[in-house]
Amino acid sequence: MTETTIDAALRVEQDHLVASRIALGHMRERTAAITDNAGDELTAWALGRAKALRLADLADRPDTPLFFGRLHLTDEDFHIGRRHVVDQSGNPMVLDWRAPISRSFYQASVRQPMGVTRRRRFGFDGGALTSFEDEKLDAGDELGESSEILAREIERPRVGPMRDIVATIQPEQDDLVRSPLDTTICVQGAPGTGKTAVGLHRAAYLLYAYREQLRRNGVLIVGPNESFMSYIQNVLPTLGEVDVTQLTVHDLVDTIPIRGVDAPETAALKHDERMARVLHRAVWSHVTMPAESLMIPDGGWRWRLGEEYLHRAVAEAQAENLPYLTGRERVRAQIVAGVRRQAEIRSGESPSEAWGRKLGRSKLVTTFLDRYWPALNPKKLVTRLFTDDVFRAEACEGVLTDEERDLLASRTRQPRLTEADTFLIDEVEGLLERPTGFGHVVIDEAQDLSAMQCRAIARRSQHGSLTVLGDLAQGTSPWTATAWQHSLSHLGKPDGEVVALTTGFRVPADVIALANRLLPQLNVDVPAARSLRTDGLLELLPTTDLLGTIAETVASARRFEGSIAVIAADSEADMLREHLGEDDRLSIVAAGQAKGLEFDHVIVAEPSDIVAAETFGLRRLYVVLTRAVSRLSVVHAKPLPEPLTDNASTVS
Ligand SMILES: Nc1ncnc2c1ncn2[C@@H]1O[C@H](COP(=O)(O)OP(=O)(O)OP(=O)(O)O)[C@@H](O)[C@H]1O
């Protein structure tokens, strides 16, 4: 195309963008005009909520493109964007990226054109359309990873929270994003390969493709900590999905105040899967077989339920594998049924439902249940496990060693409950009653979850599916996963498929090459990342004045656009924060908090201290080094950790 035909074509596209924004405005007006005070209060509330969600979905964000691509099929063409936009007569102006036709925008290739003759990608500056790039697939013309628009997108300076990648999702990512609702997938992705992005886009895709199903039970996103949650929290709303629950794994079970801290070996034990067996036994040890008959006065009658009948009622409820409290109710119902049958035989008619309810709730029946199948309080039960030696010994017998059992013992009658205890209490709650489950759960940084944390998630996704995201090489928790199969079993989805992502979109090639030197020593079997990015800067800066060199490096980092982070061992972060200050562009980040985040320029302070600070220190360093989007400076006064010393010289 000549310069002028390109300009003319661009103008036509810009006009289409303006027209689409106007059409979206009309759609919003039509939605706003829908009356929501029809019917009873509940219907009006439901309508009002649906309308508010729809309006939020139709919000125009002037700083993001309404469409980012155009597909020419043999005899029709479509613009592809964030949501459906139709004109006043209902003709499509923009197709939602999640619609079935849009799939070919992400997947079509010269080898498999999927009916696409030409694919156009648009370049944007904020919400303004500035360029386009064509691939004439029918003429054998395909850009793939060499697309300049893709390069610009992954090289752009990062500011603020995470953005969506909807315009440039790559084919292998798209396969994961569009996998069906009934499939659980586990993505083992090297740093910066887009795991988090894929998980969030999958959530948005499922909410579109299975809206009715998911409206009932919803979608949950689980992440490791608050800073990570706030980093990702805007992605789904910009994709039009506002009705999603986003929680840290701690908030998922957060019902009691945490006042204590466990010794490391006690915490590790409490997070071990064997605790599930201990708790199961502790709960069910409360059920005993009735050793008496029950006389029930009812008006002028006295009904008798024999020991054998009651025995059978308890045994059958126990055999049914129901949640504990449902089992208790089952026995109550059997008692009522037994009396009802006698009353029917005696009088020839069946007593009313209200009679049955009253009888079931009577003091006599409840006292009987309290003796043989008592109601339980999860917090009290867990506390008793720590404080009652006999109870603990019985629950742990044959499951834990004596030393392990003793680790659970509390020295006080009122032990201060710890973070690990919240998962034990949640496990007990799950044994008593099934929690309401989500239709789909996305779990990020899943390699760090313990067996008991996985089980807490499993309880909330029993009838739903999962997207499990993580990287075994970045596992740093004391109970970090060593194989995805274990995590998937604890998550209740042993058949989930494990898929690897290895193309890196964040970390420049030189930086990933440095980080990859650590991989052989991380004791995990994962494929290394290859970077799509050949730009970037890596410098190793030995110094005798650590603080001075860090301050100088920060000053020179400010010459470039984008975010800067100084990442240091947790114990040093406060001191550095005091020394360097923080502002819009500069963050001082404790190594323990860096997971999942990214910054244009990362300055790593004294890597050997980061390694020395914890058991999985080398993995922590691997996480820290791979946070860099464009530039990485490693400042050190002590020798570098051994794997980094090979050929270590200033590289740029
Ligand atoms: N297809 C893509 N197009 C453009 N940018 C992408 C694409 N995929 C990923 N990215 C960008 O790459 C960066 C890394 O993505 P993301 O954080 O999802 O990776 P990750 O695998 O979760 O990384 P880590 O495990 O290191 O935390 C983000 O800035 C993301 O926007």
PDBQT file of the ligand as one rigid body, heavy atoms in Angstrom, charges set to zero:
ROOT
HETATM    1  N1  LIG A 701       0.166 -12.440  24.400  1.00  0.00    +0.000 N 
HETATM    2  C1  LIG A 701       0.676 -11.412  25.054  1.00  0.00    +0.000 A 
HETATM    3  N2  LIG A 701       0.731 -10.199  24.481  1.00  0.00    +0.000 NA
HETATM    4  C2  LIG A 701       1.250  -9.142  25.146  1.00  0.00    +0.000 A 
HETATM    5  N3  LIG A 701       1.738  -9.198  26.372  1.00  0.00    +0.000 NA
HETATM    6  C3  LIG A 701       1.705 -10.387  26.989  1.00  0.00    +0.000 A 
HETATM    7  C4  LIG A 701       1.181 -11.544  26.362  1.00  0.00    +0.000 A 
HETATM    8  N4  LIG A 701       1.268 -12.567  27.234  1.00  0.00    +0.000 NA
HETATM    9  C5  LIG A 701       1.832 -12.064  28.345  1.00  0.00    +0.000 A 
HETATM   10  N5  LIG A 701       2.082 -10.758  28.196  1.00  0.00    +0.000 N 
HETATM   11  C6  LIG A 701       2.679  -9.844  29.163  1.00  0.00    +0.000 C 
HETATM   12  O1  LIG A 701       3.789 -10.473  29.759  1.00  0.00    +0.000 OA
HETATM   13  C7  LIG A 701       3.885 -10.117  31.122  1.00  0.00    +0.000 C 
HETATM   14  C8  LIG A 701       3.918 -11.363  31.963  1.00  0.00    +0.000 C 
HETATM   15  O2  LIG A 701       2.631 -11.933  32.003  1.00  0.00    +0.000 OA
HETATM   16  P1  LIG A 701       2.110 -12.653  33.298  1.00  0.00    +0.000 P 
HETATM   17  O3  LIG A 701       2.367 -11.832  34.496  1.00  0.00    +0.000 OA
HETATM   18  O4  LIG A 701       0.751 -13.134  33.026  1.00  0.00    +0.000 OA
HETATM   19  O5  LIG A 701       3.120 -13.864  33.305  1.00  0.00    +0.000 OA
HETATM   20  P2  LIG A 701       3.321 -15.005  34.381  1.00  0.00    +0.000 P 
HETATM   21  O6  LIG A 701       3.609 -16.238  33.604  1.00  0.00    +0.000 OA
HETATM   22  O7  LIG A 701       2.193 -15.029  35.328  1.00  0.00    +0.000 OA
HETATM   23  O8  LIG A 701       4.650 -14.503  35.079  1.00  0.00    +0.000 OA
HETATM   24  P3  LIG A 701       5.349 -14.866  36.469  1.00  0.00    +0.000 P 
HETATM   25  O9  LIG A 701       5.236 -16.326  36.727  1.00  0.00    +0.000 OA
HETATM   26  O10 LIG A 701       6.769 -14.480  36.230  1.00  0.00    +0.000 OA
HETATM   27  O11 LIG A 701       4.709 -14.009  37.492  1.00  0.00    +0.000 OA
HETATM   28  C9  LIG A 701       2.715  -9.206  31.423  1.00  0.00    +0.000 C 
HETATM   29  O12 LIG A 701       3.106  -7.879  31.319  1.00  0.00    +0.000 OA
HETATM   30  C10 LIG A 701       1.733  -9.543  30.323  1.00  0.00    +0.000 C 
HETATM   31  O13 LIG A 701       0.890  -8.486  30.036  1.00  0.00    +0.000 OA
ENDROOT
TORSDOF 0
